[in-house]
């Protein structure tokens, strides 16, 4: 396994846990979407690690920070 896979997978698990702890509503749906993005990034990184996924990762992190506000 690559380091990128482990990194993205850890973020996916943390995002899912955060979404499960949230009350039902729009922010929870957004958090679940962020978790799915992290999961997809981890799957892609497992196949062929590259740096092209970093922009997607940064966009997901920005969205996750906005949800927390």
PyMOL Python script that loads the backbone (N, CA, C, O; Angstrom):
from pymol import cmd

cmd.read_pdbstr("""\
ATOM      1  N   UNK A   1       0.825  -1.190   0.000  1.00  0.00           N
ATOM      2  CA  UNK A   1       0.000   0.000   0.000  1.00  0.00           C
ATOM      3  C   UNK A   1       0.868   1.253   0.000  1.00  0.00           C
ATOM      4  O   UNK A   1       1.982   1.283   0.525  1.00  0.00           O
ATOM      5  N   UNK A   2       0.310   2.259  -0.603  1.00  0.00           N
ATOM      6  CA  UNK A   2       1.065   3.498  -0.665  1.00  0.00           C
ATOM      7  C   UNK A   2       0.715   4.392   0.515  1.00  0.00           C
ATOM      8  O   UNK A   2      -0.306   4.197   1.176  1.00  0.00           O
ATOM      9  N   UNK A   3       1.554   5.353   0.766  1.00  0.00           N
ATOM     10  CA  UNK A   3       1.284   6.308   1.834  1.00  0.00           C
ATOM     11  C   UNK A   3       0.061   7.160   1.519  1.00  0.00           C
ATOM     12  O   UNK A   3      -0.709   7.498   2.417  1.00  0.00           O
ATOM     13  N   UNK A   4      -0.122   7.508   0.247  1.00  0.00           N
ATOM     14  CA  UNK A   4      -1.272   8.325  -0.143  1.00  0.00           C
ATOM     15  C   UNK A   4      -2.569   7.583   0.155  1.00  0.00           C
ATOM     16  O   UNK A   4      -3.536   8.179   0.629  1.00  0.00           O
ATOM     17  N   UNK A   5      -2.589   6.293  -0.120  1.00  0.00           N
ATOM     18  CA  UNK A   5      -3.785   5.496   0.179  1.00  0.00           C
ATOM     19  C   UNK A   5      -4.115   5.557   1.666  1.00  0.00           C
ATOM     20  O   UNK A   5      -5.257   5.818   2.046  1.00  0.00           O
ATOM     21  N   UNK A   6      -3.126   5.318   2.490  1.00  0.00           N
ATOM     22  CA  UNK A   6      -3.343   5.332   3.938  1.00  0.00           C
ATOM     23  C   UNK A   6      -3.796   6.707   4.420  1.00  0.00           C
ATOM     24  O   UNK A   6      -4.666   6.812   5.284  1.00  0.00           O
ATOM     25  N   UNK A   7      -3.214   7.741   3.868  1.00  0.00           N
ATOM     26  CA  UNK A   7      -3.554   9.113   4.256  1.00  0.00           C
ATOM     27  C   UNK A   7      -5.001   9.442   3.896  1.00  0.00           C
ATOM     28  O   UNK A   7      -5.758   9.934   4.733  1.00  0.00           O
ATOM     29  N   UNK A   8      -5.383   9.168   2.639  1.00  0.00           N
ATOM     30  CA  UNK A   8      -6.745   9.438   2.205  1.00  0.00           C
ATOM     31  C   UNK A   8      -7.744   8.558   2.948  1.00  0.00           C
ATOM     32  O   UNK A   8      -8.834   9.015   3.295  1.00  0.00           O
ATOM     33  N   UNK A   9      -7.386   7.311   3.192  1.00  0.00           N
ATOM     34  CA  UNK A   9      -8.280   6.392   3.900  1.00  0.00           C
ATOM     35  C   UNK A   9      -8.534   6.876   5.334  1.00  0.00           C
ATOM     36  O   UNK A   9      -9.660   6.800   5.826  1.00  0.00           O
ATOM     37  N   UNK A  10      -7.500   7.367   5.990  1.00  0.00           N
ATOM     38  CA  UNK A  10      -7.663   7.880   7.356  1.00  0.00           C
ATOM     39  C   UNK A  10      -8.609   9.076   7.370  1.00  0.00           C
ATOM     40  O   UNK A  10      -9.425   9.211   8.282  1.00  0.00           O
ATOM     41  N   UNK A  11      -8.507   9.940   6.371  1.00  0.00           N
ATOM     42  CA  UNK A  11      -9.411  11.090   6.284  1.00  0.00           C
ATOM     43  C   UNK A  11     -10.836  10.629   5.991  1.00  0.00           C
ATOM     44  O   UNK A  11     -11.791  11.203   6.516  1.00  0.00           O
ATOM     45  N   UNK A  12     -10.987   9.611   5.170  1.00  0.00           N
ATOM     46  CA  UNK A  12     -12.322   9.090   4.864  1.00  0.00           C
ATOM     47  C   UNK A  12     -12.978   8.530   6.114  1.00  0.00           C
ATOM     48  O   UNK A  12     -14.154   8.796   6.363  1.00  0.00           O
ATOM     49  N   UNK A  13     -12.250   7.769   6.895  1.00  0.00           N
ATOM     50  CA  UNK A  13     -12.799   7.184   8.119  1.00  0.00           C
ATOM     51  C   UNK A  13     -13.174   8.286   9.113  1.00  0.00           C
ATOM     52  O   UNK A  13     -14.237   8.234   9.730  1.00  0.00           O
ATOM     53  N   UNK A  14     -12.310   9.269   9.261  1.00  0.00           N
ATOM     54  CA  UNK A  14     -12.600  10.370  10.183  1.00  0.00           C
ATOM     55  C   UNK A  14     -13.829  11.162   9.723  1.00  0.00           C
ATOM     56  O   UNK A  14     -14.644  11.568  10.550  1.00  0.00           O
ATOM     57  N   UNK A  15     -13.966  11.381   8.424  1.00  0.00           N
ATOM     58  CA  UNK A  15     -15.110  12.127   7.901  1.00  0.00           C
ATOM     59  C   UNK A  15     -16.412  11.354   8.106  1.00  0.00           C
ATOM     60  O   UNK A  15     -17.446  11.947   8.416  1.00  0.00           O
ATOM     61  N   UNK A  16     -16.363  10.037   7.934  1.00  0.00           N
ATOM     62  CA  UNK A  16     -17.557   9.222   8.158  1.00  0.00           C
ATOM     63  C   UNK A  16     -17.961   9.273   9.625  1.00  0.00           C
ATOM     64  O   UNK A  16     -19.143   9.417   9.940  1.00  0.00           O
ATOM     65  N   UNK A  17     -17.010   9.158  10.503  1.00  0.00           N
ATOM     66  CA  UNK A  17     -17.311   9.221  11.935  1.00  0.00           C
ATOM     67  C   UNK A  17     -17.905  10.577  12.319  1.00  0.00           C
ATOM     68  O   UNK A  17     -18.833  10.654  13.125  1.00  0.00           O
ATOM     69  N   UNK A  18     -17.361  11.634  11.737  1.00  0.00           N
ATOM     70  CA  UNK A  18     -17.873  12.973  12.018  1.00  0.00           C
ATOM     71  C   UNK A  18     -19.310  13.106  11.511  1.00  0.00           C
ATOM     72  O   UNK A  18     -20.155  13.694  12.186  1.00  0.00           O
ATOM     73  N   UNK A  19     -19.591  12.559  10.321  1.00  0.00           N
ATOM     74  CA  UNK A  19     -20.937  12.630   9.755  1.00  0.00           C
ATOM     75  C   UNK A  19     -21.932  11.845  10.601  1.00  0.00           C
ATOM     76  O   UNK A  19     -23.067  12.282  10.793  1.00  0.00           O
ATOM     77  N   UNK A  20     -21.518  10.705  11.101  1.00  0.00           N
ATOM     78  CA  UNK A  20     -22.414   9.895  11.933  1.00  0.00           C
ATOM     79  C   UNK A  20     -22.779  10.596  13.235  1.00  0.00           C
ATOM     80  O   UNK A  20     -23.856  10.364  13.786  1.00  0.00           O
ATOM     81  N   UNK A  21     -21.906  11.435  13.719  1.00  0.00           N
ATOM     82  CA  UNK A  21     -22.154  12.130  14.986  1.00  0.00           C
ATOM     83  C   UNK A  21     -23.022  13.376  14.815  1.00  0.00           C
ATOM     84  O   UNK A  21     -23.501  13.939  15.799  1.00  0.00           O
ATOM     85  N   UNK A  22     -23.223  13.804  13.576  1.00  0.00           N
ATOM     86  CA  UNK A  22     -23.974  15.035  13.323  1.00  0.00           C
ATOM     87  C   UNK A  22     -25.471  14.750  13.311  1.00  0.00           C
ATOM     88  O   UNK A  22     -25.894  13.642  12.980  1.00  0.00           O
ATOM     89  N   UNK A  23     -26.280  15.760  13.676  1.00  0.00           N
ATOM     90  CA  UNK A  23     -27.733  15.594  13.572  1.00  0.00           C
ATOM     91  C   UNK A  23     -28.157  15.608  12.103  1.00  0.00           C
ATOM     92  O   UNK A  23     -27.450  16.157  11.258  1.00  0.00           O
ATOM     93  N   UNK A  24     -29.307  15.007  11.799  1.00  0.00           N
ATOM     94  CA  UNK A  24     -29.771  14.993  10.402  1.00  0.00           C
ATOM     95  C   UNK A  24     -29.921  16.412   9.851  1.00  0.00           C
ATOM     96  O   UNK A  24     -30.293  17.341  10.568  1.00  0.00           O
ATOM     97  N   UNK A  25     -29.624  16.551   8.572  1.00  0.00           N
ATOM     98  CA  UNK A  25     -29.756  17.855   7.925  1.00  0.00           C
ATOM     99  C   UNK A  25     -28.765  18.025   6.802  1.00  0.00           C
ATOM    100  O   UNK A  25     -28.040  17.097   6.444  1.00  0.00           O
ATOM    101  N   UNK A  26     -28.742  19.211   6.255  1.00  0.00           N
ATOM    102  CA  UNK A  26     -27.863  19.524   5.117  1.00  0.00           C
ATOM    103  C   UNK A  26     -26.379  19.398   5.455  1.00  0.00           C
ATOM    104  O   UNK A  26     -25.628  18.848   4.649  1.00  0.00           O
ATOM    105  N   UNK A  27     -25.919  19.888   6.622  1.00  0.00           N
ATOM    106  CA  UNK A  27     -24.496  19.733   6.933  1.00  0.00           C
ATOM    107  C   UNK A  27     -24.057  18.263   7.004  1.00  0.00           C
ATOM    108  O   UNK A  27     -22.935  17.931   6.624  1.00  0.00           O
ATOM    109  N   UNK A  28     -24.926  17.406   7.482  1.00  0.00           N
ATOM    110  CA  UNK A  28     -24.589  15.981   7.550  1.00  0.00           C
ATOM    111  C   UNK A  28     -24.452  15.401   6.141  1.00  0.00           C
ATOM    112  O   UNK A  28     -23.551  14.604   5.879  1.00  0.00           O
ATOM    113  N   UNK A  29     -25.339  15.800   5.245  1.00  0.00           N
ATOM    114  CA  UNK A  29     -25.250  15.327   3.866  1.00  0.00           C
ATOM    115  C   UNK A  29     -23.954  15.796   3.209  1.00  0.00           C
ATOM    116  O   UNK A  29     -23.307  15.038   2.485  1.00  0.00           O
ATOM    117  N   UNK A  30     -23.582  17.043   3.465  1.00  0.00           N
ATOM    118  CA  UNK A  30     -22.324  17.561   2.911  1.00  0.00           C
ATOM    119  C   UNK A  30     -21.131  16.798   3.478  1.00  0.00           C
ATOM    120  O   UNK A  30     -20.193  16.483   2.746  1.00  0.00           O
ATOM    121  N   UNK A  31     -21.161  16.502   4.770  1.00  0.00           N
ATOM    122  CA  UNK A  31     -20.056  15.771   5.392  1.00  0.00           C
ATOM    123  C   UNK A  31     -19.956  14.363   4.812  1.00  0.00           C
ATOM    124  O   UNK A  31     -18.852  13.856   4.612  1.00  0.00           O
ATOM    125  N   UNK A  32     -21.076  13.736   4.543  1.00  0.00           N
ATOM    126  CA  UNK A  32     -21.060  12.410   3.935  1.00  0.00           C
ATOM    127  C   UNK A  32     -20.487  12.471   2.522  1.00  0.00           C
ATOM    128  O   UNK A  32     -19.792  11.550   2.093  1.00  0.00           O
ATOM    129  N   UNK A  33     -20.778  13.556   1.794  1.00  0.00           N
ATOM    130  CA  UNK A  33     -20.218  13.740   0.457  1.00  0.00           C
ATOM    131  C   UNK A  33     -18.708  13.885   0.531  1.00  0.00           C
ATOM    132  O   UNK A  33     -17.988  13.314  -0.288  1.00  0.00           O
ATOM    133  N   UNK A  34     -18.227  14.639   1.499  1.00  0.00           N
ATOM    134  CA  UNK A  34     -16.786  14.789   1.700  1.00  0.00           C
ATOM    135  C   UNK A  34     -16.162  13.420   1.985  1.00  0.00           C
ATOM    136  O   UNK A  34     -15.097  13.099   1.457  1.00  0.00           O
ATOM    137  N   UNK A  35     -16.813  12.631   2.804  1.00  0.00           N
ATOM    138  CA  UNK A  35     -16.301  11.287   3.116  1.00  0.00           C
ATOM    139  C   UNK A  35     -16.224  10.439   1.859  1.00  0.00           C
ATOM    140  O   UNK A  35     -15.267   9.688   1.674  1.00  0.00           O
ATOM    141  N   UNK A  36     -17.219  10.551   0.997  1.00  0.00           N
ATOM    142  CA  UNK A  36     -17.192   9.778  -0.254  1.00  0.00           C
ATOM    143  C   UNK A  36     -16.046  10.223  -1.152  1.00  0.00           C
ATOM    144  O   UNK A  36     -15.404   9.396  -1.799  1.00  0.00           O
ATOM    145  N   UNK A  37     -15.787  11.530  -1.195  1.00  0.00           N
ATOM    146  CA  UNK A  37     -14.671  12.038  -2.006  1.00  0.00           C
ATOM    147  C   UNK A  37     -13.349  11.474  -1.488  1.00  0.00           C
ATOM    148  O   UNK A  37     -12.518  11.019  -2.273  1.00  0.00           O
ATOM    149  N   UNK A  38     -13.154  11.503  -0.168  1.00  0.00           N
ATOM    150  CA  UNK A  38     -11.934  10.938   0.402  1.00  0.00           C
ATOM    151  C   UNK A  38     -11.811   9.457   0.070  1.00  0.00           C
ATOM    152  O   UNK A  38     -10.726   8.968  -0.246  1.00  0.00           O
ATOM    153  N   UNK A  39     -12.937   8.748   0.146  1.00  0.00           N
ATOM    154  CA  UNK A  39     -12.910   7.316  -0.150  1.00  0.00           C
ATOM    155  C   UNK A  39     -12.515   7.070  -1.611  1.00  0.00           C
ATOM    156  O   UNK A  39     -11.699   6.195  -1.900  1.00  0.00           O
ATOM    157  N   UNK A  40     -13.098   7.843  -2.520  1.00  0.00           N
ATOM    158  CA  UNK A  40     -12.737   7.698  -3.932  1.00  0.00           C
ATOM    159  C   UNK A  40     -11.271   8.034  -4.176  1.00  0.00           C
ATOM    160  O   UNK A  40     -10.596   7.363  -4.956  1.00  0.00           O
ATOM    161  N   UNK A  41     -10.785   9.067  -3.513  1.00  0.00           N
ATOM    162  CA  UNK A  41      -9.368   9.416  -3.658  1.00  0.00           C
ATOM    163  C   UNK A  41      -8.477   8.289  -3.147  1.00  0.00           C
ATOM    164  O   UNK A  41      -7.436   8.006  -3.741  1.00  0.00           O
ATOM    165  N   UNK A  42      -8.869   7.650  -2.062  1.00  0.00           N
ATOM    166  CA  UNK A  42      -8.055   6.551  -1.531  1.00  0.00           C
ATOM    167  C   UNK A  42      -8.054   5.375  -2.493  1.00  0.00           C
ATOM    168  O   UNK A  42      -7.031   4.712  -2.666  1.00  0.00           O
ATOM    169  N   UNK A  43      -9.193   5.111  -3.120  1.00  0.00           N
ATOM    170  CA  UNK A  43      -9.247   4.001  -4.081  1.00  0.00           C
ATOM    171  C   UNK A  43      -8.376   4.286  -5.293  1.00  0.00           C
ATOM    172  O   UNK A  43      -7.688   3.394  -5.790  1.00  0.00           O
ATOM    173  N   UNK A  44      -8.401   5.516  -5.769  1.00  0.00           N
ATOM    174  CA  UNK A  44      -7.570   5.879  -6.914  1.00  0.00           C
ATOM    175  C   UNK A  44      -6.090   5.854  -6.551  1.00  0.00           C
ATOM    176  O   UNK A  44      -5.258   5.451  -7.364  1.00  0.00           O
ATOM    177  N   UNK A  45      -5.760   6.278  -5.344  1.00  0.00           N
ATOM    178  CA  UNK A  45      -4.361   6.280  -4.919  1.00  0.00           C
ATOM    179  C   UNK A  45      -3.841   4.858  -4.744  1.00  0.00           C
ATOM    180  O   UNK A  45      -2.645   4.615  -4.906  1.00  0.00           O
ATOM    181  N   UNK A  46      -4.711   3.929  -4.420  1.00  0.00           N
ATOM    182  CA  UNK A  46      -4.291   2.537  -4.276  1.00  0.00           C
ATOM    183  C   UNK A  46      -3.907   1.941  -5.620  1.00  0.00           C
ATOM    184  O   UNK A  46      -3.022   1.088  -5.692  1.00  0.00           O
ATOM    185  N   UNK A  47      -4.563   2.383  -6.678  1.00  0.00           N
ATOM    186  CA  UNK A  47      -4.273   1.841  -8.005  1.00  0.00           C
ATOM    187  C   UNK A  47      -2.998   2.445  -8.600  1.00  0.00           C
ATOM    188  O   UNK A  47      -2.124   1.724  -9.079  1.00  0.00           O
ATOM    189  N   UNK A  48      -2.908   3.746  -8.564  1.00  0.00           N
ATOM    190  CA  UNK A  48      -1.759   4.420  -9.159  1.00  0.00           C
ATOM    191  C   UNK A  48      -1.540   5.736  -8.429  1.00  0.00           C
ATOM    192  O   UNK A  48      -2.179   6.737  -8.752  1.00  0.00           O
ATOM    193  N   UNK A  49      -0.651   5.744  -7.453  1.00  0.00           N
ATOM    194  CA  UNK A  49      -0.440   6.991  -6.712  1.00  0.00           C
ATOM    195  C   UNK A  49       0.172   8.075  -7.605  1.00  0.00           C
ATOM    196  O   UNK A  49       1.109   7.831  -8.365  1.00  0.00           O
ATOM    197  N   UNK A  50      -0.389   9.267  -7.485  1.00  0.00           N
ATOM    198  CA  UNK A  50       0.171  10.412  -8.194  1.00  0.00           C
ATOM    199  C   UNK A  50      -0.246  11.679  -7.468  1.00  0.00           C
ATOM    200  O   UNK A  50      -1.071  11.643  -6.554  1.00  0.00           O
ATOM    201  N   UNK A  51       0.323  12.782  -7.877  1.00  0.00           N
ATOM    202  CA  UNK A  51       0.077  14.055  -7.199  1.00  0.00           C
ATOM    203  C   UNK A  51      -1.124  14.811  -7.767  1.00  0.00           C
ATOM    204  O   UNK A  51      -1.463  15.886  -7.271  1.00  0.00           O
ATOM    205  N   UNK A  52      -1.766  14.272  -8.790  1.00  0.00           N
ATOM    206  CA  UNK A  52      -2.908  14.952  -9.396  1.00  0.00           C
ATOM    207  C   UNK A  52      -4.118  14.969  -8.471  1.00  0.00           C
ATOM    208  O   UNK A  52      -5.030  15.775  -8.658  1.00  0.00           O
ATOM    209  N   UNK A  53      -4.134  14.095  -7.486  1.00  0.00           N
ATOM    210  CA  UNK A  53      -5.264  14.031  -6.568  1.00  0.00           C
ATOM    211  C   UNK A  53      -5.193  15.099  -5.479  1.00  0.00           C
ATOM    212  O   UNK A  53      -6.163  15.295  -4.748  1.00  0.00           O
ATOM    213  N   UNK A  54      -4.083  15.778  -5.362  1.00  0.00           N
ATOM    214  CA  UNK A  54      -3.933  16.755  -4.292  1.00  0.00           C
ATOM    215  C   UNK A  54      -4.904  17.926  -4.421  1.00  0.00           C
ATOM    216  O   UNK A  54      -5.385  18.436  -3.409  1.00  0.00           O
ATOM    217  N   UNK A  55      -5.197  18.355  -5.630  1.00  0.00           N
ATOM    218  CA  UNK A  55      -6.168  19.445  -5.815  1.00  0.00           C
ATOM    219  C   UNK A  55      -7.552  19.010  -5.348  1.00  0.00           C
ATOM    220  O   UNK A  55      -8.263  19.780  -4.701  1.00  0.00           O
ATOM    221  N   UNK A  56      -7.935  17.779  -5.675  1.00  0.00           N
ATOM    222  CA  UNK A  56      -9.222  17.256  -5.221  1.00  0.00           C
ATOM    223  C   UNK A  56      -9.255  17.156  -3.706  1.00  0.00           C
ATOM    224  O   UNK A  56     -10.262  17.470  -3.072  1.00  0.00           O
ATOM    225  N   UNK A  57      -8.147  16.719  -3.135  1.00  0.00           N
ATOM    226  CA  UNK A  57      -8.058  16.591  -1.686  1.00  0.00           C
ATOM    227  C   UNK A  57      -8.189  17.954  -1.008  1.00  0.00           C
ATOM    228  O   UNK A  57      -8.899  18.092  -0.012  1.00  0.00           O
ATOM    229  N   UNK A  58      -7.506  18.951  -1.548  1.00  0.00           N
ATOM    230  CA  UNK A  58      -7.574  20.294  -0.968  1.00  0.00           C
ATOM    231  C   UNK A  58      -8.981  20.878  -1.071  1.00  0.00           C
ATOM    232  O   UNK A  58      -9.441  21.561  -0.157  1.00  0.00           O
ATOM    233  N   UNK A  59      -9.660  20.610  -2.178  1.00  0.00           N
ATOM    234  CA  UNK A  59     -11.040  21.092  -2.329  1.00  0.00           C
ATOM    235  C   UNK A  59     -11.956  20.430  -1.304  1.00  0.00           C
ATOM    236  O   UNK A  59     -12.828  21.086  -0.735  1.00  0.00           O
ATOM    237  N   UNK A  60     -11.765  19.147  -1.069  1.00  0.00           N
ATOM    238  CA  UNK A  60     -12.573  18.446  -0.068  1.00  0.00           C
ATOM    239  C   UNK A  60     -12.280  18.976   1.332  1.00  0.00           C
ATOM    240  O   UNK A  60     -13.198  19.109   2.142  1.00  0.00           O
ATOM    241  N   UNK A  61     -11.027  19.278   1.626  1.00  0.00           N
ATOM    242  CA  UNK A  61     -10.674  19.829   2.938  1.00  0.00           C
ATOM    243  C   UNK A  61     -11.311  21.204   3.152  1.00  0.00           C
ATOM    244  O   UNK A  61     -11.788  21.507   4.246  1.00  0.00           O
ATOM    245  N   UNK A  62     -11.316  22.038   2.102  1.00  0.00           N
ATOM    246  CA  UNK A  62     -11.949  23.352   2.208  1.00  0.00           C
ATOM    247  C   UNK A  62     -13.439  23.213   2.499  1.00  0.00           C
ATOM    248  O   UNK A  62     -13.981  23.921   3.347  1.00  0.00           O
ATOM    249  N   UNK A  63     -14.093  22.302   1.795  1.00  0.00           N
ATOM    250  CA  UNK A  63     -15.519  22.079   2.022  1.00  0.00           C
ATOM    251  C   UNK A  63     -15.771  21.572   3.437  1.00  0.00           C
ATOM    252  O   UNK A  63     -16.728  21.991   4.088  1.00  0.00           O
ATOM    253  N   UNK A  64     -14.926  20.681   3.908  1.00  0.00           N
ATOM    254  CA  UNK A  64     -15.094  20.146   5.255  1.00  0.00           C
ATOM    255  C   UNK A  64     -14.931  21.246   6.305  1.00  0.00           C
ATOM    256  O   UNK A  64     -15.657  21.257   7.299  1.00  0.00           O
ATOM    257  N   UNK A  65     -13.998  22.163   6.103  1.00  0.00           N
ATOM    258  CA  UNK A  65     -13.828  23.277   7.031  1.00  0.00           C
ATOM    259  C   UNK A  65     -15.041  24.201   7.028  1.00  0.00           C
ATOM    260  O   UNK A  65     -15.420  24.733   8.071  1.00  0.00           O
ATOM    261  N   UNK A  66     -15.654  24.393   5.851  1.00  0.00           N
ATOM    262  CA  UNK A  66     -16.842  25.235   5.760  1.00  0.00           C
ATOM    263  C   UNK A  66     -18.029  24.610   6.473  1.00  0.00           C
ATOM    264  O   UNK A  66     -18.849  25.325   7.050  1.00  0.00           O
ATOM    265  N   UNK A  67     -18.131  23.304   6.443  1.00  0.00           N
ATOM    266  CA  UNK A  67     -19.228  22.606   7.104  1.00  0.00           C
ATOM    267  C   UNK A  67     -19.131  22.798   8.612  1.00  0.00           C
ATOM    268  O   UNK A  67     -20.148  22.952   9.287  1.00  0.00           O
ATOM    269  N   UNK A  68     -17.921  22.788   9.135  1.00  0.00           N
ATOM    270  CA  UNK A  68     -17.721  22.894  10.575  1.00  0.00           C
ATOM    271  C   UNK A  68     -18.071  24.253  11.157  1.00  0.00           C
ATOM    272  O   UNK A  68     -18.201  24.376  12.376  1.00  0.00           O
ATOM    273  N   UNK A  69     -18.227  25.262  10.340  1.00  0.00           N
ATOM    274  CA  UNK A  69     -18.508  26.616  10.827  1.00  0.00           C
ATOM    275  C   UNK A  69     -19.926  26.771  11.254  1.00  0.00           C
ATOM    276  O   UNK A  69     -20.325  27.851  11.689  1.00  0.00           O
TER     277      UNK A  69
END
""", "prot")
cmd.dss("prot")
cmd.show_as("cartoon", "prot")
cmd.util.cbc("prot")
cmd.orient("prot")
